[in-house]
């Protein structure tokens, strides 16, 4: 596996961070070493999917292939499954994981960020200190922005911050049509877990059926009263998968086994949720790939330091899972580019793309 001249980004919880093993025994470090890539391991111990979305992904990462962000691994959900289990909280896990994956899989070149000139602001939009690189927040009803973005006919995403602490509402429309829709900032199921993790999360709105070309998205703070914050990160659309120079590749690990398959139903459920989201995003041509870590790291006593954390052997097996997926993809990758490039050129010939 040769990942030279690239940066491997890794996102996740304590398993990815390498908690309970010595430095350079975690799977992310060894994956980068074997591929001769530079590693940026952004995983934070103890985090749930919504904390990851806020503190690892949206607060730090606006992926640009030009900056070497060619590959990323992401594995999250052990704490969601362990603390919240099966039930209503699954929707919160899905919300934050989907927002993170769409953000990471869409490069900077195909985004219009709220804090850039691509979005025209009216009202009191200010930077949020928790999101220094992107995102603007409004606490006044009626504040609006209009963001412009060219699409190739794929879906358009709007990214915003969901929060247990806001009664705000975000209203949006496409191309100045008087067909507004609204989303509540406070989710029906609380983001904060029963043991007090999290309060905020990242969320996305997906809009399909748009024609190829330039579109304008109007976003409005539609809260019932002032003082109900609404935070917008921006909008984006998938880049055409016609060249490795355009799209980052995101490899998403299944929630791994715990020691001797404890919390078996919950970990399997969250692993299935991750796989389902990846499958949906692959269907709209986002470069995300599922890694079935549960076929490599089985949670046996010989692989685990404790109930949750793999020992060096378990970390090695996780590395092998991601390595196998990356190798399988890179072997088939040129065929994907060639097929998509032909389709892209055909659409241009038919003048369906600008």
Secondary structure, 3 states (H helix, E strand, C coil): CCCCCCEEEEEECHHHHCCCCCCCCCHHHHHHHHHCCEEEECCCCCCCHHHHHHHHHHCCCCCCHHHCCCEEEEECCHHHHHHCCCCCCHHHHHHHHHHHHHHHHCCHHHEEECCCCCEEEECCCEECCCCCCCCEEECCCCCEEEEEEEECCCCEEEEEEEECCCCCEEEEEECCCCCCEEEECCCCCCCCCCCCCCCEEEEEEEECCCCCEEEEEEEEECCCCCCCCEEEEEEEECCCCCCCCCCCEEEEECCCCCHHHCCHHHHHHHHHHHHHHHHHHHHCCCCEEEECHHHCCCCCCCCECCCCCECHHHHHHHHHHHHHHHHHHHHHHHHHHHHHHHHHHHHHHCCCCC
